[in-house]
Amino acid sequence: MTQYPGYTTRRTEPCPMLHGTATVLTHDFSGATVLLLENQDNNKAFGIGFGTFPSDNTGVFHILEHSVLEGSEKYPVTSPFLQLIKSSMASFLNAMTFSDKTVYPFASPNETDFKNLMDVYLNAVFCPLALTDRRVFDQEAWHREEDGSISGVVYNEMQGALASPEAQLEYALVQAMFPDNGYGFESGGDPAAIPGLTYEQFIKVYRRHYRADNCCIVLYGRMDFADKLDFLDKAYLAKMPKTGPRPHTALQHPQSGVKRVQPYYTDTPENIPVQSVLAWYTGDFADRERQLAVQILLNALLGSNQSPLKQALLEQKLGADLEYSFDDSLQQPVFELVLKGTDEARAAQFAGCVKAEVEKLCAEGVPQDLLLAALNAIEFALTEHPDSYPDGVTAAIAAVTGWLHADDPMADLRSVSFFDSLREKLAEGWFNQMLAELFAPAPVQVTLVPQHPAAEEAAALRVEGKMQLDHPLTVADLTAPPAAPAPQVEQVAGLELVCRPSAGSLYLNFYYDLGGLCPEDMPYLQLLTDLLPELDTARHTARELTTLRDTWLGNTTLSLERWAGRQEGSPCHAKLALRLSLLERSAEKAVELGSELLYETLLGGENARAALQRVLEQTKLSMEQKFLWQGNTFAMMRAGSHFTVGQALSERCVGVSYYRFVCDLLEKADWENLLVRLDTLRVEVLGRHALTVCLHGSEDAARRVRGLLSGSAFAAEERQAAKAYTEDLTPPVNEAFIIQGGVNYDVLAWAMEPRAERKVLAQVMSYEYLWHAIREVGGAYGTGMICGTGTEVLYTYRDPHVKGSYENFAQGPAALAERQYTEADLTDAIIGTVAKFDSPRKPRQAALEADRRWFCGLTDEMDAADRAAICGVDAAWMKSEAAGLADAMAGGARCTFGSREAIERAKDLFDRIETLE
């Protein structure tokens, strides 16, 4: 085993899950745990995590997470974290508060950048100025405004985070499940409790928990580990002696059979359905094989509408939808089953119905093909890592979790080693025994009942300046990415086949052109993408077909895609996309199962009618929840729909217009005619519209797929040529939509010809003006400027204000025009802008981006020209563009999703106000 000065090597082992080697170390002087994950990934990652079990609802650890990033001894400036966002090449940069830990991870492919980030992060967590500058606490935690109201970044964030019925249900559930330990508290902070936190308590909690002997540090990727460990030792750990045992939380005695009714106060309880959740403990975190088996079992029983337990419960009409979640990262993992769109009477039957259906499954046995399909799907996901985080960041979070609960950073990084034994146990019937054990205890049940509120419930050590890094990045560090290999393009059986090599699995993506459709057809096609996976075929039931896909394919998605092209006129490319991820040996099954899903599903009969109604009800509930959590996304679509065809199409298919479309279909309930229309539309698109198949894999895979396509349902000689999608745009209108919750999402969008260099202007607007005016002063959780293709947008996220934020928007152009831009300022803005272009992608993400570039006509030469334009931005250009920004914004459209009170105070800003409650 390799030895490192100042550290004791505890063990070294292979890590097949991350294609490398893992080494666990203990720092001799401080007691810190360090995990080295060595592989060939150039997207290097770092993470440091602390055990932070809460003891109240003040959200002190969430507030600490924000506060330590607001200046440190070595970097005594306001918001060094913000300055890193502006000028770093990082592919990931964040901090996260969980229910039991706080983790500070980042990833960067640039060595100099990595060293800078590592030093800034370590200085932030171990030497924060928040301990001596109370203004940080006042800004991030809470303070009173001049009018006596309470504000603060975390306070405002949590008002939004806990506003939805779903969040209130989850909050009540953890209190019922864990009444005697730290998991029963809201680690993010309850707005009712946050003002009870004092600055003195804040400091005391920091000193108890932010210690070297209460942390786990992770280094991941391709790097000089000895160099990083030497820096870590000399600069930080060697100055931090051990102080005592780590903080912990007691094990919870199971609360089996506990029932609670939780009120949800709202002015419109008649518009919000009851929700009910059942929850079970699943054992100990340290038993990783069991927790993986639970995940497989739940996926088999509840993973889709056709899964046996979910299907049986939906057929009993207890509610509109049923969802499950499983958190195996807790000290005592928990499985939850949530019934949505119900009432109190049916919620009272929920636990009994689940028990009865589980008893039937235990008597009959869980079908082995379902279990095998779930096992294969989860194994593929653990191998491919399809999540959006860099692999090193995901690994760092998992390592901190394993260290926290099992004193083993590798505990949650060995999952792939269990699959062989689980396959053997599957054959022995072990999963049936586990099913009986899992559901044997009476569940904890919490039912959320909307009610009208009662009457009484209605009511400088840091300096402004630039952070001085030891090794600041320059424009010279911006090396251009390698040119992508040219694809091989050919015509096969009436379709276009585009082949590229892949660094991962085989990715087989089918794109049907939608340019010939009229706008009124598009929401029906969106509905079709959700409906087809729910339908039977002549050969298989929907459940059987889902099981086959999970058995043979790693990932299957069916969606509508829309992109703005770089061809003349910036055409909108709209596609119906079927995307398959798989191992190359399953190519034949991919073509077979993909064609059966698209061409053979039965859009008629009783099962289809029931599936259609179920999908619409589930979509309605899902969108109502998203309005509360992602209001800025819907507002941007709505405001932008007046200026570009792509945004208009997005709004029509996934925005407020689509929500109204869904509600109208549910009200009419004309299932037969609706199915006929969907089938007619399917026949037209799949049989007549241009089809492009993008394959990312080996030459052998391309050869095999080429032959398979020729004799498949995808072959059709009379396909139309692809064309741009068009629709007429509506005049700009200022709109506000009233939603539940105490926060707002404000958006201003306007038309703007796309130019790459304007992204530098957006970078400066976001981080030099909006961050201070709207986040630090105004108390919003997020804000920024986005340059799209044909539109530009200013937005806020979880904002306590409406009118004030629009006033801040209006003052932005003048603030940027009057600003003095130094060479260092511009360098930071340019680096931060280019970093967004060059962020490393996983193989599947790279394949999807290559497909988009193909349809949009993007070339390496265009990329080089864009980079040159960005790097050529100077102070004179910035001032000129900022000066003209006000005129562009004046022709824009406002859109707000927010509370009734805030919108009413700003009603003069809007032409139309509607309620989505």
Secondary structure, DSSP 8 states (H G I E B T S, - for coil): ----TTEEEEEEEEEGGGTEEEEEEEETTT--EEEEEE-S-SSEEEEEEEE---SSSS-HHHHHHHHTTS-BSSS-BS-HHHHHHHH---SEE--EE-SSEEEEEEEES-HHHHHHHHHHHHHHHHSBGGGT-HHHHHHHT-EE-TTS-EE-HHHHHHHHHT-SHHHHHHHHHHHHH-TTSGGGS-TT--TTTGGG--HHHHHHHHHHHS-GGGEEEEEEESS-HHHHHHHHHHHTGGG----S-----------TT-EEEEEEE-S-GGGS-EEEEEEEE---TT-HHHHHHHHHHHHHHHSSTTSHHHHHHHHTTS-SEEEEEEETTSSS-EEEEEEEEE-HHHHHHHHHHHHHHHHHHHHH---HHHHHHHHHHHHHHHHH--SSS-HHHHHHHHHHHHHHHHS-TTTTS-GGGGHHHHHHHHHTTHHHHHHHHHHSS--EEEEEEEE---GGG----SBSS----SS---GGG----------EEEEETTEEEEEE--SSSEEEEEEEE-TTS-GGGHHHHHHHHHHGGG--BSS--HHHHHHHHHHH-SEEEEEEEEEE-SSTT--EEEEEEEEEEE-GGGHHHHHHHHHIIIIIB---SHHHHHHHHHHHHHHHHHHHHHHHH-HHHHHHHHHHTTT-HHHHHHHHHHSHHHHHHHHHHHHH--HHHHHHHHHHHHHHHHHHS-EEEEEES-HHHHHHHHHHHHTSTT--TT------B---------EEEE-SSS-BEEEEEEEE---TTHHHHHHHIIIIIIIIIIIIIT--SEEEEEE-SEEEEEEEESBS-SHHHHHHHHHHHHHHHH----HHHHHHHHHHHHHHHH----HHHHHHHHHHHHHHT--HHHHHHHHHHHHT--HHHHHHHHHHHHHHHHT-EEEEEE-HHHHHHTGGG-SEEEE--
